[in-house]
Amino acid sequence: MKKIMFNDALGLTAAVLSGRKTLTRRVVSFSENDAAIYSNLTDAEREAMLPVIINRYSRYQVGERVAIAQAYKDVFLPGFFEHLPKSAINNKMFVKAEFMPNKIDITDIQIQRLQDISEDDCLKEGIQELAPCSECGGPMYYFSDYNDGWWFYDPREAFEGLMYRLFHRDLWKENPWVFVYTFKLVK
């Protein structure tokens, strides 16, 4: 079984575990040649190539069950893994998928440009809506903790801000091809 990681600091693991986050985007690691070819295809040609690209580049497949990586300290009683080094207990990079209690089932995979995300999909990515703001005249959107000062006027702005916080670079402006994984939480 494979594992998948979501950012804890920005609340994405919690969003998955609560059922609020049901989509995730991961950059397609195209070879340079394949990226150029794929970018020059028509929409119909891209649709026809989707199974080939998924098979060649996707880490996950439709129908696959994937473990949600969480630090051992977050999912087991204290002392359960005390024989492991502290770094292994606190860091979900080192966990074994078979020990993870929470899983997702991949239900669909698509490919699109990062900036092609819809407002509805932003909410499925874990962006949250605040009650309408009297000063701004409409709802505000945020990711993680709305007290952190990262509030936005629309879900796409919030998602762009999330991408900046996740990658600390202009991934949004680069607008790469991404796999869009739709998933269902398995409890």
C-alpha positions as CSV (number, residue, x, y, z in Angstrom):
1,M,0.0,0.0,0.0
2,K,1.2,3.5,-0.8
3,K,0.9,6.6,1.4
4,I,0.0,10.2,0.6
5,M,0.9,13.2,2.6
6,F,-1.1,16.3,3.3
7,N,0.3,19.4,5.0
8,D,-0.4,19.4,8.8
9,A,0.6,23.0,9.5
10,L,-1.9,24.4,6.9
11,G,-4.7,22.1,8.2
12,L,-4.9,19.9,5.1
13,T,-4.6,16.6,6.9
14,A,-7.4,17.7,9.3
15,A,-9.5,18.8,6.3
16,V,-9.1,15.3,4.7
17,L,-9.9,13.6,8.0
18,S,-13.0,15.7,8.5
19,G,-14.2,14.9,5.0
20,R,-14.1,18.5,3.9
21,K,-11.1,18.0,1.5
22,T,-12.0,15.5,-1.3
23,L,-9.6,16.7,-4.0
24,T,-5.8,17.1,-4.2
25,R,-3.6,18.3,-7.0
26,R,-0.1,17.0,-7.6
27,V,2.3,18.4,-10.3
28,V,2.7,16.0,-13.2
29,S,6.5,15.3,-13.4
30,F,6.5,15.2,-17.2
31,S,9.8,14.6,-19.0
32,E,10.7,17.7,-20.9
33,N,9.8,16.1,-24.3
34,D,6.5,14.8,-23.1
35,A,5.5,18.1,-21.5
36,A,6.1,19.9,-24.8
37,I,4.1,17.2,-26.7
38,Y,1.2,17.2,-24.2
39,S,1.0,21.0,-24.2
40,N,0.6,21.1,-28.0
41,L,-2.3,18.5,-28.2
42,T,-5.9,19.5,-28.7
43,D,-8.3,18.9,-25.8
44,A,-9.6,15.8,-27.6
45,E,-6.1,14.4,-28.1
46,R,-5.3,15.1,-24.4
47,E,-8.5,13.2,-23.3
48,A,-7.4,10.3,-25.5
49,M,-3.9,10.3,-24.0
50,L,-5.2,10.5,-20.4
51,P,-4.9,6.8,-19.6
52,V,-1.3,6.7,-21.0
53,I,-0.2,9.7,-19.0
54,I,-1.8,8.4,-15.8
55,N,-0.1,5.0,-16.3
56,R,3.2,6.6,-17.0
57,Y,3.4,9.5,-14.5
58,S,0.7,9.1,-11.8
59,R,1.8,7.8,-8.5
60,Y,-1.8,6.7,-7.8
61,Q,-4.5,4.9,-9.8
62,V,-8.3,5.0,-9.8
63,G,-9.6,2.4,-7.4
64,E,-6.4,2.3,-5.3
65,R,-6.6,2.6,-1.5
66,V,-3.9,4.9,-0.1
67,A,-2.9,5.4,3.5
68,I,-3.0,9.0,4.9
69,A,0.5,9.6,6.4
70,Q,0.3,10.8,10.0
71,A,3.1,10.9,12.6
72,Y,3.0,7.8,14.8
73,K,2.6,10.1,17.8
74,D,-0.7,11.4,16.4
75,V,-2.3,8.0,15.8
76,F,-1.0,5.6,18.5
77,L,-0.9,5.6,22.2
78,P,2.2,7.1,23.9
79,G,5.0,4.5,24.1
80,F,3.6,2.3,21.4
81,F,6.7,2.9,19.2
82,E,9.1,4.0,21.9
83,H,11.8,1.7,20.5
84,L,12.0,4.0,17.4
85,P,14.1,7.1,17.3
86,K,12.2,10.3,18.2
87,S,12.5,11.6,14.7
88,A,10.7,8.5,13.4
89,I,7.9,9.0,15.9
90,N,7.3,12.6,15.2
91,N,7.9,12.7,11.4
92,K,5.3,11.2,9.0
93,M,7.9,10.9,6.3
94,F,9.1,7.7,8.1
95,V,5.8,6.0,8.8
96,K,4.8,2.7,7.2
97,A,1.6,2.8,5.2
98,E,0.3,-0.4,6.7
99,F,0.3,1.1,10.2
100,M,-1.8,4.1,9.2
101,P,-5.4,3.9,10.4
102,N,-6.9,6.4,8.0
103,K,-7.1,5.8,4.2
104,I,-8.6,7.3,1.1
105,D,-9.9,5.6,-2.1
106,I,-8.9,7.3,-5.3
107,T,-12.1,7.6,-7.3
108,D,-11.1,9.7,-10.3
109,I,-8.0,11.2,-11.9
110,Q,-7.9,14.1,-14.4
111,I,-5.2,16.4,-15.7
112,Q,-5.5,20.2,-16.0
113,R,-3.4,23.3,-15.6
114,L,-3.2,24.5,-12.0
115,Q,-5.0,27.8,-12.7
116,D,-7.9,26.0,-14.4
117,I,-9.4,25.2,-10.9
118,S,-13.0,26.1,-10.4
119,E,-14.3,27.9,-7.3
120,D,-16.2,24.8,-6.4
121,D,-13.1,22.7,-6.7
122,C,-11.2,25.2,-4.4
123,L,-13.7,24.4,-1.7
124,K,-13.2,20.6,-2.3
125,E,-9.4,21.3,-1.9
126,G,-10.1,22.4,1.7
127,I,-10.6,26.2,1.3
128,Q,-13.2,27.4,3.8
129,E,-15.8,30.1,3.6
130,L,-16.3,32.6,6.4
131,A,-19.7,34.2,7.1
132,P,-20.3,37.3,5.0
133,C,-18.1,40.2,6.0
134,S,-19.9,43.5,6.7
135,E,-16.9,45.6,5.7
136,C,-16.2,43.8,2.4
137,G,-19.8,43.1,1.4
138,G,-19.5,39.4,0.8
139,P,-17.9,36.2,2.1
140,M,-14.3,35.7,2.8
141,Y,-12.3,32.6,2.2
142,Y,-9.4,31.1,4.0
143,F,-7.3,28.0,4.4
144,S,-5.8,26.6,7.7
145,D,-6.6,28.9,10.6
146,Y,-8.6,32.0,9.7
147,N,-6.8,33.8,12.5
148,D,-3.5,33.6,10.6
149,G,-4.4,36.7,8.5
150,W,-4.6,34.8,5.2
151,W,-8.1,35.9,4.2
152,F,-9.2,36.3,0.6
153,Y,-12.2,37.6,-1.3
154,D,-12.8,34.5,-3.5
155,P,-11.9,30.8,-3.3
156,R,-9.5,30.9,-6.2
157,E,-7.4,33.7,-4.5
158,A,-7.4,31.6,-1.3
159,F,-6.2,28.5,-3.3
160,E,-3.5,30.6,-4.9
161,G,-2.4,31.7,-1.5
162,L,-2.4,28.1,-0.3
163,M,-0.2,27.1,-3.2
164,Y,2.2,29.9,-2.3
165,R,2.3,28.8,1.3
166,L,2.8,25.1,0.4
167,F,5.6,25.6,-2.2
168,H,7.2,29.0,-1.2
169,R,7.5,29.8,-4.9
170,D,5.3,31.0,-7.8
171,L,3.9,27.7,-8.7
172,W,0.6,29.4,-9.5
173,K,2.3,31.7,-12.0
174,E,4.2,28.7,-13.5
175,N,0.7,27.1,-14.1
176,P,2.0,23.5,-14.4
177,W,0.0,20.5,-15.5
178,V,-1.4,18.8,-12.4
179,F,-3.1,15.5,-11.6
180,V,-6.4,16.2,-10.0
181,Y,-7.1,13.3,-7.7
182,T,-10.7,12.9,-6.4
183,F,-10.9,10.7,-3.4
184,K,-13.2,9.4,-0.7
185,L,-12.2,9.1,2.9
186,V,-12.4,5.5,4.2
187,K,-12.9,5.1,8.0
